[in-house]
Amino acid sequence: MLCRTDAFLSLWLGRSDMEWARDAERDNSTGHESAEDVVATESGFSAVGHTHSRQPGVHHAWVLQFGAAPPPRWERAYGGKRALGTGVLGRAIASLQRGGLIIAGEEEVSVNRFRGWLLALSPEGDVLWERTPGHEGVNGFNAVSVLEDGSIVAGGDQDGEGWVVRMDPRGELLWSVKLPQLEHITALVALPAQRIAVMGTAEISTTGPGISRLVMLESDGWARWEKQLPAEGRGELDALTVLPDGGFVAAGRLGRPDSTDWSLWVIRVDPLGEILWEHVPEDPQVESGRAITAFPDGSVVVAGASWKNLLADQEAKVWRFSAEGSLLWQQSYGGDGYDAGEGIARLMDGTLVVVGSTSSKGAGKTDLWTFGLSPEGELLWEETFGSP
């Protein structure tokens, strides 16, 4: 965006506002990559994000398949040759039953016109099928999961309401439901008997958190029950995981009384949505949880961000909690720039993998960033992927 100071300088240097804006757009048309989500696989992990360095000014979904650690076994960008102002963004990833991957996100068909986008891949990254359910608008998917029967559920928003679709393994639509009690779906998890737990937000505000609701869907998309969280105040939950006992732990941010700031918020509920415990730090740091994964003992690990320098920069942060809600450890990662953890997965050997973006490291303006941690939070490895 062109500010008055930049415009004055450009004119003082004998250049028009339009020339300055074109140069700024050209400078930022490449060199930005990020990861949005990660999933553990039988042999390692896979990450999804986006890049606009393959075709300057156009976003492509980017998938990287790893073993237990970098380098990737393969990486591919999806979306094909496109006109400026269009593209595809990968927001979420899950494993298919036969070793492939399902990607969920949105396709920008024209400037500010989006629709939901699903992409099924073979274990080698070949496209099995591609679908764009729904119609054009400000629509898209933010979460995806695979049910016991191999069908796929994706959640997001359409026309300002929560939206969930279920597809069969071949990509044929089984059903599509709107959840008007939600404005935006942030997470969903697959449950036994083809049921789905959906987390979403409502009363979204530009000045602070809205409210969250946990909704339980039956196999046909019917909402059996819902629970508003928090019971009082305002908070948004962006991540959800199911525990061995059938309960859930969610993570996000909780608004502070008489303030526009927020704090990390982690909450555990039983299988019917009743609160068992909540964790909100006592210190005044502005933090939020964006992804979560569980260990077999019921403990959970949350990845997110902690803001610094008057919200100008942030660092990636990871927290581990016991099954009873006690904070076991917390650790920050990154550098002096703008770094974030957007996804987390637990591998079969217990290693934790975090993915996100960094401006502190790497070759580009913003690079896709992944790092591995021990169960105690020790940094085992890290790697960035990007272009200047």
MIZABA-489830 format. One record per atom (N, C-alpha, C): residue in one letter; y, x, z. Coordinates in steps of 0.001 Angstrom, whole numbers, padded with zeros to 6 digits, always signed. Atoms other than C-alpha are relative to their C-alpha. Layout:
AYXZ...
// end
This chain:
M-001185+000845+000000M+000000+000000+000000M+001240+000885+000000L-001227-000773+000119L+003449+001304-000926L+000948-000373+001131C-000951+000277-001069C+005768+001644+002083C+001391+000437-000433R-001380-000276+000409R+009569+001907+001995R+000295+001492-000011T-000247-001441-000046T+009577+005601+003001T-000559+000689-001228D+000607-000607+001177D+007179+006545+000213D+000770-000368-001261A-000759+000417+001175A+009161+004517-002309A+001305+000777-000101F-001253-000754+000003F+012409+006239-001266F-000234+001434-000470L+000284-001375+000393L+010825+009680-001619L-000334+000093-001480S+000366-000062+001411S+009374+008851-005017S+001227-000137-000888L-001223+000137+000781L+012774+007719-006299L+000874+001241+000126W-000794-001208-000227W+014493+010732-004732W-000521+001157-000842L+000601-001033+000828L+012035+012920-006629L+000072-000334-001482G-000147+000368+001397G+012875+011084-009848G-001196-000721-000571R+001186+000710+000463R+009656+009043-010028R+000112-001454+000413S-000081+001425-000296S+009381+005293-010142S-001058-000399+001012D+001002+000539-000921D+007537+003194-007582D-001337-000187-000710M+001237+000247+000734M+005016+002302-010264M-000774+001294-000222E+000683-001279+000192E+004257+005946-011015E-000633+000477+001300W+000545-000425-001291W+003816+006687-007324W-001235-000822+000355A+001129+000865-000326A+001534+003686-006860A-001214+000341-000855R+001119-000352+000872R-000564+004690-009863R-000651+001306+000443D+000565-001258-000491D-000957+008220-008518D-000820-000224+001267A+000726+000280-001237A-001981+006882-005102A-001324-000692-000294E+001228+000700+000364E-004511+004542-006694E-000999+000958-000631R+000878-000973+000642R-005898+007387-008817R-000618+000937+001039D+000506-000910-001025D-006207+009679-005787D-001086-000646+000849N+000954+000694-000865N-008163+007026-003876N-001081-000732-000782S+000993+000693+000812S-010305+005820-006781S-001364+000666+000054T+001269-000691-000145T-013034+008304-005903T+000020+000787+001308G+000062-000811-001210G-014251+010333-002933G-000206-000770+001277H+000249+000798-001202H-015023+007459-000549H-001426-000546-000041E+001369+000474-000141E-018625+006843+000514E-000252-000382+001452S+000343+000371-001372S-020130+005163+003567S-001373-000645+000025A+001257+000712-000238A-023380+003809+005004A+000279-001189+000896E-000197+001230-000766E-023578+000282+006395E-001192-000352+000884D+001182+000421-000749D-027165-000061+007634D-001130+000985-000264V+001150-000885+000115V-030457+001781+008124V-001228-000742+000502V+001251+000606-000433V-034096+000745+008478V-001065+001083+000083A+001140-000904-000109A-037132+002664+009704A-001090-000455-000958T+001111+000281+000902T-039998+002885+007204T-001250+000704+000522E+001248-000616-000453E-043619+004000+007500E+000075+001524-000024S-000040-001457+000147S-042718+007535+006416S+001354+000607+000339G-001318-000541-000297G-039086+007885+007527G+001024-001093+000185F-001032+001027-000098F-035958+005802+007011F+000743-000110-001323S-000813+000251+001189S-033756+004294+004313S+001357-000506+000441A-001367+000403-000314A-029986+003823+004373A+000621-000670-001215V-000744+000658+001068V-027738+001533+002343V+001483+000098+000309G-001450-000048-000131G-024030+001855+001746G+000626-000200-001358H-000638+000128+001302H-021647+002188-001142H+000784+001256-000340T-000740-001129+000535T-019916+004744-003306T+000868-000483-001147H-000762+000276+001221H-017115+004582-005846H+000344+001301-000721S-000167-001271+000702S-017491+008164-007065S-000830+000077-001277R+000792-000006+001232R-020058+007325-009770R+000821-000520-001170Q-000930+000535+000993Q-017438+005297-011650Q+001308-000245+000736P-001227+000103-000796P-013918+005826-010273P+000595-001402-000007G-000622+001304-000150G-012396+002643-008918G-000968-001159+000050V+001014+001056-000001V-015689+000698-008988V-001025+000308+001084H+000997-000185-001047H-017982+000223-005983H-001404-000241-000535H+001416+000179+000274H-021723+000669-006387H-000762+000039+001323A+000895-000103-001150A-024397-000031-003801A-000766+001309-000109W+000620-001327-000026W-026002+003244-002741W-001144-000030+001003V+001182-000005-000852V-029528+003562-001326V-000582+001405+000019L+000595-001320-000181L-031020+006772+000070L-001283-000146+000806Q+001303+000046-000670Q-034691+007150+001035Q-000317+001393+000547F+000260-001271-000670F-035556+009892+003565F-001415+000022+000569G+001143-000175-000873G-038591+011310+005283G+000486-000078+001436A-000428+000018-001392A-038132+012116+008961A+001413+000543+000182A-001336-000595-000079A-034845+013945+008203A+000456+000321-001420P-000471-000410+001324P-032613+014957+005258P-000694+001289-000437P-000690+000703+001085P-032640+015827+002418P-000735-001273-000414P+000664+001232+000434P-033379+012454+000788P-001095+000276-001014R+001046-000068+001013R-036559+011970-001202R+000515-000527-001330W-000694+000485+001185W-034514+009925-003641W+001252-000738+000434E-001212+000791-000226E-031103+008306-003890E+000435-000583-001329R-000427+000676+001221R-029778+005803-006399R+001200-000897+000290A-001105+000955-000045A-026615+003835-007066A-000356-001184-000887Y+000351+001224+000712Y-026964+000225-008215Y+001265-000799-000298G-001140+000820+000401G-024563-002043-010045G+000365+000177-001450G-000235-000201+001422G-024371-000531-013530G+001455+000253-000338K-001360-000215+000491K-021289+000103-015636K+000793-001285+000148R-000777+001203-000286R-018550-002296-014577R+001473+000227-000276A-001439-000051+000184A-014917-003148-015171A+000678+000260+001336L-000775-000186-001215L-012259-002119-012667L+000225-001349+000679G-000175+001240-000741G-011882-004689-009917G-001288-000759+000225T+001296+000620-000254T-015609-005490-009858T-000903+001035+000668G+000933-000933-000616G-018645-003943-008180G-000969-000722+000904V+000935+000554-000971V-021444-004459-005670V+000033+000863+001255L-000005-000677-001291L-021535-003568-001986L-001292-000327+000733G+001187+000196-000817G-024706-003065+000056G+000383-000041+001467R-000377+000183-001403R-024258-004386+003603R-001170+000123+000970A+001142+000044-000911A-027790-004655+005044A-001264+000359-000761I+001241-000453+000609I-031311-003369+004416I-001168-000359+000910A+001231+000270-000744A-034850-004330+005466A-001174+000451-000850S+001212-000432+000692S-038385-003243+004572S-000802-001207-000463L+000919+001003+000503L-040574-005406+002357L-001419+000329+000455Q+001337-000172-000563Q-044214-005870+003262Q-000824+001062-000711R+000797-000977+000739R-045588-003577+000548R+000732+001322-000194G-000650-001297+000021G-043274-000679+001216G+001306+000069-000747G-001278+000008+000693G-040282-001697-000852G+001146-000296+000945L-001209+000254-000771L-036762-002517+000288L+000711-001227-000544I-000872+001093+000410I-034496-005554+000209I+001414+000324+000472I-001400-000299-000273I-030727-005027+000043I+000790-001298-000082A-000869+001173+000011A-028150-007701+000882A+001450+000449+000059G-001422-000323+000002G-024413-007662+000258G+000766-000995-000831E-000760+000890+000859E-021923-009044-002191E+000324+000676-001322E-000447-000449+001309E-020974-008753-005829E+001424-000484-000204E-001366+000380+000343E-017290-008690-006717E+000044-000233-001507V+000067+000344+001420V-017206-010528-010040V+001354+000111-000674S-001364-000234+000467S-013419-010286-010406S+000835+000277+001238V-000831-000366-001140V-010491-009361-008196V-000001-001130+001031N+000043+000934-001127N-011008-011094-004810N-000901-001211-000243R+000988+001055+000232R-013878-013225-006167R-001384+000607+000201F+001271-000583-000400F-017254-012533-004540F-001095-001065+000003R+001147+000876-000208R-020743-014001-004375R-001112+000811+000661G+001101-000674-000664G-023880-013211-002389G-000872+000752-000988W+000776-000882+000885W-026078-010447-003805W-001215+000510+000749L+001257-000499-000551L-029731-009558-003133L-000693+000858-001042L+000665-000937+000898L-031659-006639-004622L-001305+000443+000640A+001310-000445-000474A-035399-005985-004193A-000402+001258-000753L+000347-001294+000575L-036609-002421-004775L-001452+000356+000310S+001325-000558-000241S-039999-000765-005139S+000125+001182+000957P-000087-001181-000871P-040906+002132-002799P+000660+001196-000667E-000618-001107+000728E-039621+004476-005527E+001452-000286-000381G-001381+000333+000301G-036277+002676-005851G+000213-000755-001290D-000143+000787+001223D-036998+000755-009057D+000336-001447+000350V-000412+001381-000250V-035453-002712-009298V-001154-000946-000303L+001016+001034+000180L-038014-005493-008788L+000645-001306-000444W-000790+001154+000415W-035504-008323-008988W+001369+000062+000645E-001385+000071-000473E-031822-009075-008450E+000439-001456-000063R-000421+001393-000053R-030343-012419-007390R+001418-000098+000572T-001340+000294-000521T-026873-013841-006741T+000046-001476+000392P-000004+001406-000421P-027395-017074-004765P+001424-000497+000250G-001291+000595-000312G-024517-019474-004300G+000981+000111-001146H-001038+000002+001019H-021247-019655-006159H+001058+001043+000334E-001068-000975-000203E-018180-017472-006530E+001020-000515+001004G-001022+000304-000993G-015505-017362-003852G+000161+001218+000883V-000013-001098-000966V-014988-015260-000748V-001314-000094+000773N+001349+000226-000498N-018743-015217-000149N-000798+001299-000038G+000863-001171+000020G-021425-012652+000641G-000946+000008+001179F+000991-000156-001059F-024263-011494+002889F+000311+001237+000834N-000197-001108-000936N-024032-009264+005970N-001281+000421+000701A+001233-000271-000739A-027613-009369+007295A-001189-000458-000824V+001212+000363+000724V-031159-009525+005946V-001211+000358+000849S+001239-000267-000715S-034679-009685+007376S-001154-000579-000801V+001204+000447+000697V-038259-010288+006219V-000905-000703+001005L+000836+000799-000881L-040436-013006+007769L-001470+000397-000127E+001419-000360-000038E-044156-012804+008570E-000717-000288-001313D+000667+000360+001249D-045133-014499+005294D+000545+000761-001206G-000565-000790+001085G-043123-011989+003241G+001258-000572-000613S-001247+000561+000520S-040232-014330+002496S+001192+000700+000648I-001200-000753-000363I-036693-013026+002879I+001079-000968+000450V-001147+000785-000445V-033780-014451+004863V+001227+000903+000018A-001264-000733+000015A-030189-013344+004364A+001086-000903+000548G-001073+000775-000611G-027110-014437+006275G+001353+000616-000262G-001369-000452+000223G-023390-014224+005662G+000956-001159+000141D-000939+001112-000040D-020617-016655+004877D+000293-000474-001411Q-000353+000633+001266Q-019729-019061+002096Q+001011-001097+000288D-001060+001001-000163D-016525-021092+001870D+000447-000130+001450G-000494+000007-001365G-015557-020099+005406G-000973-000511+001037E+001015+000456-000944E-018826-021218+007029E-001194+000950-000023G+001220-000783-000030G-021982-019459+008154G-000979-000490-001051W+000860+000328+001145W-024596-019343+005405W-001282+000811+000097V+001302-000658-000028V-028332-018552+005431V-000820-000492-001185V+000918+000366+001076V-030722-018476+002473V-001365+000597+000301R+001362-000521-000083R-034485-018039+002357R-000573+000072-001409M+000560-000247+001323M-036143-016545-000737M-001479+000332+000145D+001394-000426-000043D-039830-016166-001544D-000098+001456-000453P+000089-001428+000337P-041181-012635-002205P+000354+000328-001448R-000353-000228+001404R-040499-013077-005953R+001484-000227-000267G-001427+000205+000163G-036848-013894-005340G+000404-001411-000356E-000334+001395+000276E-037028-017658-005857E+000544-000659+001269L-000653+000631-001142L-034774-019728-003602L-000886-001088+000600L+000748+001019-000726L-036660-021745-000958L+000938-001012+000635W-001030+000890-000526W-033647-023180+000850W+001277+000773+000279S-001320-000548-000306S-029975-022608+001551S+000678-000969+000954V-000630+000877-000981V-028180-023952+004631V+001350+000571+000417K-001283-000346-000586K-024615-023936+005890K-000066-000247+001508L-000123+000152-001447L-023889-023478+009601L+001487-000141+000316P-001444+000193-000170P-020437-025042+010069P+000517+000399+001373Q-000439-000445-001322Q-020386-024042+013754Q+000354+001485+000006L-000326-001411+000151L-020004-020445+012503L+000914+000187-001206E-000813-000383+001147E-017423-018874+010221E-000558+001229-000707H+000439-001293+000517H-019226-015579+009723H-001282+000383+000720I+001251-000455-000605I-022831-014463+010316I+000000+001519+000029T-000039-001447-000176T-023051-010945+011701T-001379+000632+000054A+001336-000578-000151A-026794-010487+012342A-001029-001119+000008L+001126+000919-000154L-030176-012189+012122L-001275+000812+000149V+001290-000665-000178V-033727-011299+013138V-001113-001001-000267A+001174+000819+000283A-037107-012616+012021A-000835-000153+001263L+000809+000320-001171L-039300-014296+014651L-001347-000561-000449P+001286+000604+000370P-042912-015570+014741P+000171-001425-000528A+000025+001348+000581A-043744-018790+012844A+001175-000238-000943Q-001072+000067+001003Q-041002-018039+010265Q+001312-000540+000577R-001280+000384-000593R-038221-018839+012745R+000990+001156-000120I-001054-000998+000187I-034896-017001+012588I+001037-000156+001101A-001107-000019-000952A-032406-016032+015289A+001233+000521-000726V-001222-000311+000735V-028869-015971+013889V+001139+000212+000983M-001208-000244-000784M-025786-014421+015488M+001198-000085-000931G-001194+000116+000823G-022354-015311+014191G+001237-000216+000839T-001278+000139-000683T-018692-015706+015045T+000752-001214-000524A-000876+001114+000348A-016162-018532+015001A+001353+000244+000655E-001368-000139-000525E-012476-018973+015806E+000495+001433-000172I-000359-001388+000280I-011891-015593+014170I+001514+000146-000023S-001435-000241-000121S-008455-014121+014885S+000328+001396-000500T-000460-001328+000416T-006451-011221+013485T+000575+000795+001165T-000614-000671-001147T-005112-010370+016959T-000991+000319+001107G+000992-000273-001030G-008357-010133+018933G-001313-000664-000346P+001310+000582+000289P-011982-011253+019172P+000033-001521-000057G+000226+001432-000006G-013133-014765+018377G-001037-000340+001052I+001125+000305-000878I-016219-016312+019969I-001281+000152-000812S+001287-000166+000667S-019915-015841+019185S-000929-001150+000354R+001049+000980-000269R-022836-018226+018911R-001332+000556-000483L+001376-000309+000364L-026567-017531+018903L-000663-001309-000398V+000588+001227+000538V-028348-020125+016741V-001462+000269-000341M+001418-000117+000303M-032119-020626+016539M-000358-000952-001134L+000386+000799+001156L-033352-021822+013135L-001513-000114-000088E+001412+000193+000303E-036753-023323+012413E-000286+000499-001418S+000396-000568+001289S-038693-022285+009302S+000633-000712-001187D-000635+000746+001086D-036981-025002+007226D+001523+000085+000030G-001443-000161-000090G-033469-023938+008258G+000685-000933+000974W-000593+000925-000968W-032957-026660+010877W+000352+000749+001278A-000464-000666-001214A-030931-025478+013876A-000534-000736+001227R+000603+000634-001176R-032997-026201+017003R+000948+000027+001189W-000957-000079-001099W-030449-024940+019538W+001007+001101-000291E-001006-001047+000117E-027341-022823+019861E+000604+000271+001368K-000586-000421-001269K-025635-020935+022657K+001303+000726-000280Q-001278-000686+000163Q-021959-019983+022847Q+000080+001183+000945L-000159-001221-000771L-021239-016456+024047L+001360+000620-000332P+000226+000187-001435P-019318-015632+026140P+000239-001453+000410A-000216+001360-000493A-019339-018797+028225A+001481-000258+000236E-001444+000074-000177E-015678-018094+029050E+000621+001237-000630G-000665-001124+000635G-013166-015859+027328G-000378+000112-001465R+000223-000200+001425R-013501-014365+023859R-000720+001325-000226G+000741-001204+000333G-015895-011855+022374G-000803-000218-001264E+000751+000068+001248E-017713-011067+019143E-001200+000938+000073L+001239-000764+000006L-021325-009895+018883L-000393+000290-001444D+000247-000420+001377D-022074-007904+015728D-001435+000426-000257A+001350-000537+000170A-025651-006714+016348A-000963-000752+000906L+000994+000785-000724L-028865-008377+017530L-001374+000621-000198T+001388-000447+000098T-032415-007234+018313T-000860-000871+000899V+000933+000788-000796V-035479-009039+019643V-000857+000954+000825L+000782-000813-000924L-037442-007685+022621L-001454-000457+000021P+001418+000380-000034P-041210-007712+023229P-000267-001324+000710D+000223+001253-000724D-040850-010679+025638D+000584-001211-000715G-000578+001104+000744G-039130-012801+022981G+001474-000231+000266G-001433+000091-000247G-035656-012394+024449G+000784+000855-000980F-000872-000701+000936F-032686-010792+022730F+001022+000843+000753V-001159-000757-000456V-030080-008113+023286V+000968+000085-001171A-001044-000039+001024A-026803-008237+021375A+001114+000927+000460A-001090-000921-000311A-023858-005853+021179A+001200-000310-000875G-001235+000225+000740G-020244-006135+020113G+001194+000414+000827R-001219-000296-000743R-016839-006309+021768R+000446-001243+000754L-000463+001081-000863L-015368-008420+024566L+001492+000151+000222G-001435-000038-000209G-011695-009310+024780G+000357+000185+001461R-000475-000209-001363R-009751-008222+027842R+001044-001053+000352P-001006+000988-000399P-007719-010751+029826P+001418+000557-000147D-001416-000355+000122D-003992-010653+029020D+000205+001265-000826S-000122-001183+000839S-004511-007986+026345S-000588-000297-001371T+000591+000108+001337T-005191-007681+022625T-001092+001045-000209D+001059-000998+000092D-007587-004775+023321D-001350-000624+000350W+001343+000477-000284W-011325-005093+023795W-000848+001136+000557S+000935-000957-000583S-014268-003358+025478S-001375-000189-000615L+001402+000133+000378L-017873-002642+024599L-000621-001160+000771W+000661+001145-000624W-020014-005704+025304W-001459-000003-000435V+001436+000069+000256V-023819-005673+025580V-000565-001086+000903I+000470+001165-000740I-025672-008798+026658I-001473-000246-000301R+001407+000364+000179R-029322-009731+027221R-000186-001461+000369V+000292+001407-000262V-030524-013327+026991V-001501-000219-000104D+001423+000322+000078D-033932-014937+027452D-000289-000728-001314P+000321+000634+001288P-035807-016681+024584P+000733-001308-000273L-000763+001234+000189L-033699-019831+025143L+001506+000239+000040G-001421-000306+000057G-030365-018024+025161G+000708+000064+001333E-000634-000088-001313E-029754-017962+028918E+000262+001464+000350I-000419-001375-000261I-027881-014847+030045I-000777+000589+001176L+000693-000738-001053L-029923-012323+032061L+000883+001103+000567W-000967-000990-000467W-027363-009521+032234W+001014+000296-001098E-001052-000443+000907E-024161-008252+030656E+000496+001362+000454H-000618-001284-000327H-022623-004802+030483H+001363+000068-000673V-001363-000245+000476V-018871-004279+030146V+000527+001191+000789P-000458-001180-000740P-017552-000789+031030P+001249-000292+000826E-001172+000165-000848E-015012-000545+033818E+001200+000792-000517D-001116-000811+000492D-012945+002131+032037D+000719-000748-001117P-000815+000771+000947P-010148+000958+029708P-000123+000424-001458Q+000118-000433+001383Q-011402+002577+026487Q-000238-001189-000932V+000209+001023+001026V-011290+000469+023314V-001242+000397-000792E+001288-000342+000599E-014916+000471+022126E-000684-001267-000496S+000785+001145+000461S-017306-001768+020229S-001369+000467-000457G+001339-000256+000502G-021015-001910+019447G-000184-000663-001350R+000155+000522+001356R-021968-002388+015797R-001448-000096-000447A+001412+000026+000384A-025740-001835+015666A-000837+000233+001244I+000844-000096-001184I-028680-001955+018056I-001456+000126-000420T+001437-000098+000196T-032353-001005+018239T-000668+000045+001364A+000706+000110-001274A-034993-001483+020941A-001188+000947+000052F+001213-000754-000268F-037728+000667+022480F-001068-000958+000533P+001067+000889-000487P-041134-000794+023427P+000128-000377+001470D-000138+000308-001426D-040197-000641+027141D+001135-000974+000288G-001089+000948-000183G-037311-003077+026566G+001368+000634+000106S-001308-000653+000027S-034560-000460+026707S+000568-000076-001411V-000659+000130+001300V-032021-000558+023884V+001007+001123-000177V-001013-000994+000346V-029720+001867+022093V+000995-000666-000938V-001090+000613+000751V-026356+000749+020712V+000811+001092-000678A-000897-000904+000726A-024315+002544+018046A+001279-000742-000329G-001276+000627+000298G-020643+001898+017449G+001104+001021-000079A-001167-000864+000118A-017230+003436+017825A+000879-000126+001226S-000996-000043-001067S-014626+004421+020389S+001308+000453-000620W-001287-000308+000625W-010977+004397+019338W+000788+001002+000834K-000826-001000-000655K-008511+007161+020152K+001328+000092-000744N-001294-000235+000652N-004931+008193+019319N+000663-001295-000452L-000676+001269+000285L-003450+004681+019526L-000648-000733-001166L+000809+000694+001002L-006249+003288+017322L+000108+000602-001391A-000121-000615+001319A-005379+005687+014482A-001301+000663-000424D+001268-000664+000287D-008694+007545+014712D-001069-000542+000940Q+001095+000426-000857Q-012107+006822+016139Q-001148+000980-000120E+001189-000837+000001E-015305+008627+017012E-001227-000890+000108A+001255+000726-000152A-018882+007462+016671A-000497+000162+001428K+000495-000059-001369K-020486+006628+019987K-001330-000738+000086V+001320+000587-000191V-024028+005814+021126V-000241-000158+001496W+000318+000304-001392W-025142+004199+024398W-001476-000404+000096R+001350+000507-000251R-028638+003678+025842R-000017-000727+001337F+000093+000842-001188F-029394+000931+028372F-001464-000250+000344S+001341+000350-000445S-032480+000236+030453S-000258-001481-000271A+000342+001409+000191A-034331-003073+030171A+000737-000896+000981E-000721+000773-001015E-032426-004167+033296E+001510+000066-000180G-001426-000040+000282G-029020-003333+031819G+000750+001184+000562S-000674-001186-000526S-028284-000003+033524S+000310+000974-001137L-000373-001000+000995L-026420+002561+031426L-000751+001296+000304L+000779-001221-000183L-028796+005521+030981L+000765+001223-000478W-000855-001079+000488W-026514+007711+028872W+000932-000527-001076Q-000928+000284+001087Q-023591+007644+026474Q+000498+001320-000554Q-000401-001250+000623Q-022447+010253+023987Q+000828-000292-001249S-000839+000118+001192S-019728+010644+021342S-000396+001060-001017Y+000354-000901+001096Y-020270+012275+017946Y+001098-000073-001052G-001000-000023+001061G-017980+013323+015117G+000968+001140+000171G-001002-001052-000048G-014760+015304+014868G+001371-000557+000295D-001382+000377-000270D-011000+014912+014740D+000491-001143-000872G-000443+001024+000930G-010887+012255+012019G-000449-001389+000396Y+000402+001392-000175Y-012094+008697+011578Y-001495-000084-000266D+001455-000024+000091D-015835+008504+012285D-000572-001262+000641A+000566+001243-000526A-018066+005492+012898A-001502-000024-000193G+001418+000302+000128G-021684+004592+013547G-000157-001470-000338E+000119+001383+000472E-022544+001441+011579E-001418-000543+000090G+001387+000443-000057G-026347+001336+011746G-000827+000950+000836I+000887-000841-000797I-029144+002620+013968I-001428-000511-000148A+001418+000342+000088A-032945+002699+013725A-000790+000972+000860R+000918-000846-000764R-035768+004032+015879R-001218+000285-000861L+001143-000383+000808L-038407+005989+013979L-001284-000054+000826M+001290+000141-000670M-042112+005952+014809M-000200+001045+001093D+000147-001042-001017D-041843+009227+016780D+001051-000099+001101G-001022+000190-001016G-038950+007883+018888G+001360+000552-000363T-001297-000512+000436T-036196+009706+017001T+000925-001157-000353L-001018+000984+000352L-032997+007694+016665L+000789+000514-001194V-000790-000356+001172V-031208+007713+013311V+001220-000903-000052V-001262+000731+000092V-027549+006689+013092V+000603+000270-001375V-000702-000166+001275V-025691+006091+009820V+001388-000610+000119G-001362+000515-000006G-022024+005464+009122G+000853+000768-000982S-000923-000724+000869S-019035+007266+007680S+000812+000975+000831T-000800-001010-000680T-016910+010292+008524T+001088+000522-000923S-001059-000736+000701S-013594+011775+007468S+000197+001370+000629S-000101-001288-000685S-014101+014752+009806S-000867+001073-000636K+000976-000933+000556K-016942+016337+007845K-000218-000335-001467G+000431+000292+001351G-018239+016621+004305G+000989+000391-001072A-000752-000444+001171A-016836+017063+000817A+001081-000967-000431G-000910+001010+000520G-014980+013817+000211G+001065-000413+000985K-001003+000571-000892K-012142+011830+001681K-000694-000722+001152T+000886+000612-000985T-014760+009728+003470T-001419+000161-000513D+001375-000260+000427D-018447+010665+003345D-000979-000892+000741L+001131+000610-000679L-021651+008836+004078L-000542+001030+000985W+000360-000911-001093W-022860+010321+007364W-001246-000529+000692T+001178+000372-000771T-026247+010298+009069T-000337+001124+000963F+000420-001019-000964F-027472+012071+012187F-001162-000526+000827G+001174+000332-000786G-030656+012160+014239G+000174+000404+001449L-000114-000234-001438L-030886+011975+018030L-001366-000085+000656S+001169+000184-000850S-033591+012467+020604S+000184-001280+000807P-000168+001192-000844P-034293+009479+022895P+000996+000197+001140E-000971-000296-001057E-031993+011241+025399E+001399+000251-000552G-001322-000146+000591G-029087+011504+022937G+000339+001382-000502E-000261-001351+000504E-029427+015173+021965E+000056-000017-001527L-000145-000057+001451L-028194+015847+018423L-001067+000920-000584L+001087-000762+000613L-031194+016987+016351L+000392+000541-001368W-000451-000397+001329W-029623+017140+012887W+001097-000954-000442E-000970+000892+000621E-026781+015695+010843E+000253+000463-001423E-000257-000315+001400E-025865+015530+007167E+001009-000992-000558T-000945+000871+000690T-023105+014131+004971T-000315-000003-001487F+000223+000154+001433F-023253+012877+001393F+001264-000609-000597G-001207+000513+000619G-020216+012435-000810G+000490+000909-001099S-000610-000750+001094S-018011+013688-003623S+001472+000200+000297P-001422-000251-000245P-014532+015244-003563P+000875-001100-000596
// end
